[in-house]
Amino acid sequence: MTTVSQGPDRQRIDKWLWHARMVRTRSAATALTTAGFVRLNGKRMTAAGHPVRIGDVVTLALDRAVKVVRVEGLCEKRGGAPAARMLYRELT
């Protein structure tokens, strides 16, 4: 099981979306972010390297749904689905 990070207090938004299993690949996370389909605390993100911190609210516009989640943890390595669910809390 992948552990929630104790060290760093931030992570790239594309990496976090991939670790949280919101998207299949990191390149897909980068594409969604640069296209403007990701909002962080209500502000549209266009840079995949923008940092996300615990407590931030991420809004993700997917094909047929909009997901609003609060960041609950950061992760160093991508783990399974149970570990990914521990990284966020759904607000929708």
C-alpha positions in Angstrom: 0.0 0.0 0.0 1.3 3.5 -0.8 1.6 5.8 2.1 0.5 9.3 2.4 3.4 11.6 2.2 4.7 13.0 5.5 7.5 15.2 4.0 6.5 17.5 1.1 3.5 19.8 1.7 2.7 20.2 -2.0 2.6 18.2 -5.3 2.2 19.0 -9.0 -1.5 19.0 -9.9 -1.0 16.6 -12.9 0.8 14.2 -10.7 -1.8 14.4 -8.0 -4.6 13.8 -10.4 -2.8 10.7 -11.7 -2.0 9.4 -8.2 -5.6 9.9 -7.1 -6.7 7.9 -10.2 -8.9 10.7 -11.6 -7.3 10.0 -15.0 -5.6 7.0 -16.5 -2.3 8.5 -17.5 -0.2 11.5 -16.3 -0.2 12.8 -19.9 -4.0 12.8 -19.8 -3.8 14.8 -16.6 -1.4 17.3 -18.2 -3.7 17.6 -21.2 -6.8 18.3 -19.1 -5.0 20.9 -17.0 -3.5 22.8 -20.0 -6.8 22.7 -21.7 -8.4 24.5 -18.8 -10.7 21.6 -17.5 -9.2 21.7 -14.0 -9.9 24.3 -11.4 -8.0 24.7 -8.1 -9.9 26.6 -5.4 -12.2 28.1 -8.1 -9.3 29.3 -10.3 -8.8 27.7 -13.7 -5.4 26.0 -14.0 -3.5 26.0 -17.3 -0.1 24.9 -15.9 0.4 21.2 -15.1 3.1 22.1 -12.7 1.0 24.2 -10.4 1.2 22.9 -6.8 -1.7 21.4 -5.0 -1.8 21.3 -1.2 -3.8 19.4 1.4 -7.1 21.2 1.9 -7.3 22.5 -1.6 -10.6 22.0 -3.6 -10.1 20.5 -7.1 -12.9 20.7 -9.7 -12.4 18.4 -12.7 -14.6 18.6 -15.8 -14.7 15.1 -17.3 -16.6 13.8 -20.3 -20.0 13.4 -18.7 -19.5 14.6 -15.2 -17.9 17.2 -13.0 -16.1 16.1 -9.9 -15.4 18.3 -7.0 -13.0 16.9 -4.4 -11.0 18.1 -1.4 -7.4 17.1 -1.3 -6.9 14.9 1.8 -3.4 13.6 1.2 -0.3 13.6 -1.1 1.4 10.5 -2.3 4.9 9.7 -3.6 4.1 6.6 -5.6 0.9 5.6 -7.5 -0.9 2.8 -5.7 -4.1 0.9 -6.0 -7.6 2.2 -5.9 -8.0 1.9 -2.1 -4.9 4.0 -1.6 -6.1 6.5 -4.2 -9.4 7.0 -2.5 -7.6 8.1 0.7 -6.1 11.1 -1.2 -9.4 12.9 -1.6 -12.9 13.4 -0.3 -15.7 13.9 -2.8 -17.8 17.1 -2.3 -20.3 16.5 -5.1 
